[in-house]
Amino acid sequence: MRGKHREIQEKIFDFFNSSPDLQTPTEISMKEHRELCLRQLLGLVREGKIKPFRYVVEDPAKYFAISEAVGSIDISLGIKFGVQYSLWGGSVLNLGTKKHRDKYFDGIDNLDYLGCFAMTELHHGSNVQGLQTVATFDPITDEFIIDTPNDGAIKWWIGNAAVHGKFATVFARLVLPTHDSKGVSDMGVHAFIVPIRDLKTHQPLPGIEINDCGHKIGLNGVDNGALRFRSVRIPRDNLLNRFGDVTRDGKYTSSLPTINKRFAATLGELVGGRVGLAHSSVGILKIAVTIAVRYSLLRQQFGPPKQPEVSILDYQSQQHKLMPMLASTYAFHFATQYLVEKYSEMKKTHDEQLVGDVHALSAGLKSYVTSFTAKSLSTCREACGGHGYAAVNRFGTLRNDHDIFQTFEGDNTVLLQQV
């Protein structure tokens, strides 16, 4: 089932198996887990020589295979990996232009430029068009001024922000000064590269207020934080300008005629995160089903008098729990492989029909697969009885870490309405 990318997945497994200091222990504090997660990521890239960033666009299937293997080591590591390369890195590649790729590619690739994806706000998650953070153009200094206008506009749940991030792709309303009675013109939500910490001292930069979102139900190896901007100035070139740009004299230009079309194009380029989550969720389902089926084969309970006890997998009740789930895991594996193939084709051709197909398919599969996996993790734990409750057997960590998959990259209830 690993397909043509088995070799690079085995390379990742071998690296972590040979690095006991990089394996996540059962008992670990949030602070220690965050630092371990960073060391795992740095070790993978710098010692293990796994350089995934170029595959985000060039070979998405290979990138998602790497991501699945990384997530099987520790889901927190898988998410931190995804924040760095799919979200922060992917936004630079997909929403920026050549000048951005030339400036940031190497730093993102080698982890010198650890970054964040600052879209979600305290008062707006699914409703991205309702974001309130503002980027106002100042034609005198040729800069954008990033502001958080109220508490509800604080960027919230931002991965890599609390401790490690140096940059953020910030989604904000682009506001231009005008010479009419309104005074300003709102051009809709755009993405901007905003440095948040000093590259040498790692201290927050002037006007950047960073807070820690604290301990979570799961994924405590990921340092989620809150970002507030107080008149933070960035160069005009920091606008990720693939779908819309501002000239030196403050005129807005775009190949797309309306705010809605530009917004749709922007979000369309970020669908890879949703594809990746569906793929990763299947990877977690594979782990859980494998543990439960192997245990059920070896565990023996009851049987005929004076005869060896029977493997619990021979009982119909256990088969009814696990065999449909095993079959579904195969089905979801091939379904997400098909989704990845379509997504890869879309990235190469930019065919409008494919864009629509991938949007609908990724929304449906992400919501259905993550919901199924969430329920299946509890069923697998129950199928392993009391031993399934031991932390070392992973079900608790898998269940808690995976739970948020039903919410981020699109709330499942909202996504199903788009199918």
Buried (B, 14 or more C-beta within 10 A) or exposed (E): EEEEBEEBBEBBEEBBEEBEEBEBEEEBEBEBBBBBBBBBBBBBBEEBEBBBBBBBBEBBBBBBBBBBBBBBBBBBBBBBBBBBBBBBBBBBBBBBBEEBBEBBBEBBBEBEBBBBBBBBBBBBBEEBEEBBBBBBBEBEEBBBBBBBEEEEBBBBBBBBBBBBBBBBBBBBBBBBBEEEEEEEBEBBBBBBBBBBBEEEEEEEBEBBBBEBBEEBEBBBBBBBBBBBBEEBBBEBBBBBBBBBBBEEEBEEEBEBEEBEBBBBBBBBBBBBBBBBBBBBBBBBBBBBBEBBBEBBEEBEEEEEEEEEEBBBBEBEEBBEBBBEBBEBBEEBBEBBBEBBEBBBBBBEEEEEEBBEBBBEBBBBBBBBBBBBBBEBBEBBBEBBEEEBEEEEBBBBBBBBBBBBBBBBBBBBEBBBEEE
